[in-house]
Amino acid sequence: MSEETLQERQDNEIEALKAIFCDDLVDNRQAIAWKVWRPLDLMLTLHPLHSSSVAGSHCSVTLHIKCCENYPNNLRFIIEVNENDDEDEDDDDDEQVQTESEHESDMEIDL
């Protein structure tokens, strides 16, 4: 029995995540035209399980996750977070731009 390569492990991991998150997971590597393997680069949108109001809450958080070629042996990856709150759509455009910029953040994690 041979061990999986890092590429196989990452490919298997993205398949498992697709099965769990379905349409909320986007594999950014698919946009590349060439058949060259790339490390994990995905967008994951998370929604609340239950609404706290009767009318419903339309908010989500999108995580953009990029891993290095040596993942999972090297746990270095970048996460960008973007919060979306549909309730802000009725607000003034200037205020909405400020709100969006406040909710965007980048993190580089090296474990």
DRENFI-457230 format. One line per 8 residues: their letters; for each residue x, y, z of N, C-alpha, C. Coordinates in nm, 2 decimals, m for minus. Layout:
N
A = X/Y/Z/X/Y/Z/X/Y/Z  ... $
END
This chain:
111
MSEETLQE = 0.08/m0.12/0.00/0.00/0.00/0.00/0.09/0.13/0.00  0.06/0.21/m0.09/0.14/0.34/m0.10/0.07/0.45/m0.04  0.14/0.54/0.02/0.08/0.66/0.07/0.03/0.76/m0.04  m0.07/0.84/m0.01/m0.12/0.94/m0.10/m0.01/1.05/m0.11  0.00/1.10/m0.23/0.09/1.22/m0.25/0.01/1.34/m0.20  0.08/1.45/m0.18/0.02/1.57/m0.13/m0.09/1.62/m0.23  m0.06/1.60/m0.36/m0.16/1.64/m0.46/m0.29/1.56/m0.44  m0.27/1.43/m0.43/m0.39/1.34/m0.41/m0.46/1.37/m0.28 $
RQDNEIEA = m0.39/1.40/m0.18/m0.46/1.44/m0.05/m0.54/1.56/m0.07  m0.48/1.67/m0.13/m0.56/1.79/m0.15/m0.68/1.77/m0.25  m0.66/1.69/m0.35/m0.77/1.66/m0.44/m0.88/1.59/m0.37  m0.85/1.49/m0.29/m0.95/1.42/m0.21/m1.02/1.51/m0.11  m0.94/1.60/m0.05/m1.00/1.69/0.05/m1.10/1.78/m0.02  m1.07/1.83/m0.14/m1.17/1.92/m0.21/m1.29/1.84/m0.25  m1.28/1.72/m0.28/m1.40/1.63/m0.32/m1.48/1.61/m0.19  m1.42/1.59/m0.08/m1.50/1.58/0.04/m1.57/1.70/0.08 $
LKAIFCDD = m1.50/1.82/0.07/m1.56/1.95/0.10/m1.68/1.98/0.00  m1.67/1.94/m0.13/m1.77/1.96/m0.22/m1.90/1.88/m0.18  m1.87/1.76/m0.13/m1.98/1.67/m0.09/m2.06/1.73/0.03  m1.98/1.80/0.12/m2.04/1.85/0.24/m2.11/1.99/0.21  m2.05/2.08/0.14/m2.10/2.21/0.12/m2.17/2.24/m0.01  m2.16/2.14/m0.11/m2.23/2.15/m0.24/m2.21/2.28/m0.31  m2.32/2.36/m0.33/m2.31/2.48/m0.41/m2.24/2.60/m0.33  m2.22/2.58/m0.20/m2.16/2.69/m0.12/m2.01/2.69/m0.14 $
LVDNRQAI = m1.95/2.59/m0.21/m1.81/2.58/m0.22/m1.77/2.60/m0.37  m1.68/2.69/m0.40/m1.63/2.71/m0.53/m1.48/2.68/m0.54  m1.44/2.59/m0.63/m1.30/2.56/m0.65/m1.25/2.65/m0.75  m1.16/2.75/m0.71/m1.11/2.85/m0.80/m1.01/2.79/m0.89  m0.96/2.67/m0.87/m0.86/2.61/m0.96/m0.92/2.57/m1.09  m1.06/2.56/m1.10/m1.13/2.52/m1.22/m1.12/2.62/m1.32  m1.10/2.75/m1.29/m1.10/2.86/m1.38/m0.97/2.86/m1.47  m0.87/2.78/m1.43/m0.75/2.78/m1.50/m0.76/2.69/m1.62 $
AWKVWRPL = m0.72/2.74/m1.74/m0.74/2.67/m1.86/m0.64/2.55/m1.88  m0.52/2.56/m1.83/m0.42/2.46/m1.85/m0.44/2.35/m1.75  m0.40/2.23/m1.79/m0.42/2.11/m1.70/m0.30/2.10/m1.61  m0.27/2.20/m1.54/m0.16/2.21/m1.44/m0.22/2.20/m1.30  m0.16/2.11/m1.22/m0.22/2.10/m1.09/m0.18/2.22/m1.00  m0.27/2.27/m0.92/m0.26/2.38/m0.84/m0.30/2.34/m0.70  m0.24/2.41/m0.59/m0.28/2.38/m0.46/m0.42/2.43/m0.43  m0.48/2.39/m0.32/m0.61/2.43/m0.29/m0.63/2.58/m0.29 $
DLMLTLHP = m0.74/2.63/m0.36/m0.78/2.77/m0.37/m0.93/2.76/m0.38  m1.00/2.79/m0.27/m1.14/2.78/m0.28/m1.21/2.89/m0.20  m1.34/2.91/m0.24/m1.43/3.00/m0.18/m1.54/2.92/m0.11  m1.56/2.95/0.02/m1.66/2.88/0.10/m1.76/2.98/0.16  m1.88/2.98/0.12/m1.98/3.07/0.17/m2.06/3.00/0.28  m2.07/3.06/0.40/m2.14/3.01/0.52/m2.26/3.09/0.54  m2.37/3.02/0.57/m2.50/3.09/0.60/m2.54/3.05/0.74  m2.62/3.13/0.81/m2.67/3.09/0.94/m2.77/2.97/0.93 $
LHSSSVAG = m2.77/2.88/1.03/m2.86/2.77/1.02/m3.01/2.81/1.04  m3.03/2.90/1.13/m3.16/2.94/1.17/m3.17/3.10/1.17  m3.28/3.15/1.13/m3.31/3.29/1.14/m3.35/3.33/1.28  m3.31/3.45/1.32/m3.35/3.50/1.45/m3.47/3.58/1.44  m3.52/3.62/1.32/m3.64/3.70/1.31/m3.74/3.62/1.22  m3.86/3.67/1.23/m3.97/3.60/1.15/m3.95/3.63/1.00  m3.91/3.75/0.97/m3.89/3.79/0.83/m3.77/3.72/0.77  m3.68/3.67/0.85/m3.56/3.60/0.80/m3.44/3.69/0.79 $
SHCSVTLH = m3.33/3.63/0.81/m3.20/3.71/0.80/m3.12/3.66/0.68  m3.08/3.76/0.60/m3.01/3.72/0.48/m2.86/3.77/0.49  m2.79/3.69/0.56/m2.64/3.73/0.57/m2.56/3.60/0.55  m2.44/3.63/0.52/m2.34/3.52/0.49/m2.20/3.56/0.51  m2.11/3.47/0.52/m1.97/3.50/0.53/m1.90/3.41/0.43  m1.82/3.48/0.34/m1.75/3.40/0.24/m1.60/3.40/0.28  m1.55/3.28/0.29/m1.40/3.26/0.32/m1.33/3.22/0.19  m1.23/3.29/0.16/m1.14/3.26/0.05/m1.02/3.19/0.10 $
IKCCENYP = m1.00/3.07/0.08/m0.89/2.99/0.14/m0.79/2.95/0.03  m0.66/2.98/0.06/m0.55/2.94/m0.03/m0.45/2.87/0.05  m0.42/2.75/0.00/m0.32/2.67/0.07/m0.19/2.66/m0.01  m0.08/2.63/0.06/0.05/2.62/m0.01/0.06/2.48/m0.08  0.15/2.46/m0.16/0.17/2.33/m0.23/0.20/2.21/m0.14  0.26/2.24/m0.02/0.29/2.14/0.08/0.19/2.11/0.18  0.07/2.17/0.17/m0.04/2.14/0.26/m0.08/2.00/0.23  m0.11/1.92/0.33/m0.12/1.95/0.48/0.00/1.93/0.56 $
NNLRFIIE = 0.12/1.89/0.50/0.24/1.88/0.58/0.28/2.02/0.63  0.27/2.12/0.55/0.30/2.26/0.59/0.16/2.33/0.60  0.12/2.37/0.72/m0.01/2.42/0.74/m0.02/2.57/0.72  0.05/2.62/0.62/0.05/2.76/0.59/m0.06/2.79/0.48  m0.15/2.88/0.52/m0.26/2.91/0.42/m0.31/3.05/0.45  m0.38/3.11/0.36/m0.43/3.24/0.37/m0.58/3.24/0.36  m0.64/3.31/0.45/m0.79/3.32/0.46/m0.83/3.46/0.45  m0.92/3.49/0.35/m0.98/3.62/0.33/m1.12/3.61/0.37 $
VNENDDED = m1.17/3.70/0.45/m1.31/3.69/0.50/m1.39/3.81/0.45  m1.51/3.79/0.40/m1.59/3.89/0.35/m1.73/3.86/0.40  m1.78/3.95/0.49/m1.92/3.94/0.54/m2.02/4.00/0.45  m2.13/3.94/0.42/m2.24/4.00/0.34/m2.36/4.00/0.43  m2.42/4.12/0.43/m2.54/4.14/0.51/m2.64/4.21/0.42  m2.74/4.14/0.37/m2.84/4.20/0.28/m2.92/4.31/0.34  m2.93/4.32/0.47/m3.01/4.42/0.53/m2.95/4.56/0.51  m2.82/4.57/0.48/m2.75/4.69/0.45/m2.78/4.75/0.32 $
EDDDDDEQ = m2.85/4.67/0.23/m2.87/4.72/0.09/m2.96/4.85/0.09  m3.05/4.86/0.19/m3.13/4.98/0.19/m3.06/5.10/0.24  m2.95/5.09/0.30/m2.87/5.20/0.35/m2.81/5.29/0.24  m2.76/5.40/0.28/m2.69/5.49/0.19/m2.57/5.42/0.13  m2.53/5.44/0.00/m2.42/5.37/m0.07/m2.29/5.40/0.00  m2.26/5.52/0.05/m2.14/5.55/0.11/m2.12/5.47/0.24  m2.23/5.46/0.31/m2.22/5.38/0.44/m2.20/5.24/0.41  m2.26/5.19/0.30/m2.25/5.05/0.26/m2.11/5.01/0.22 $
VQTESEHE = m2.04/5.10/0.15/m1.90/5.08/0.11/m1.82/5.07/0.23  m1.84/5.16/0.33/m1.76/5.16/0.45/m1.79/5.03/0.53  m1.91/4.99/0.54/m1.94/4.87/0.61/m1.87/4.75/0.54  m1.87/4.74/0.41/m1.81/4.63/0.34/m1.66/4.63/0.37  m1.60/4.75/0.37/m1.45/4.75/0.39/m1.42/4.71/0.53  m1.51/4.74/0.63/m1.48/4.71/0.77/m1.49/4.56/0.78  m1.57/4.49/0.70/m1.59/4.35/0.72/m1.49/4.26/0.64  m1.41/4.32/0.56/m1.31/4.24/0.48/m1.18/4.24/0.56 $
SDMEIDL = m1.12/4.12/0.57/m1.00/4.11/0.64/m0.92/4.00/0.58  m0.79/4.01/0.59/m0.70/3.90/0.54/m0.62/3.85/0.65  m0.60/3.72/0.65/m0.52/3.66/0.76/m0.43/3.56/0.69  m0.30/3.56/0.73/m0.21/3.45/0.69/m0.18/3.37/0.81  m0.20/3.24/0.80/m0.18/3.16/0.92/m0.06/3.06/0.88  0.03/3.05/0.97/0.14/2.96/0.96/0.16/2.88/1.09  0.11/2.76/1.08/0.11/2.67/1.20/0.23/2.58/1.20 $
END
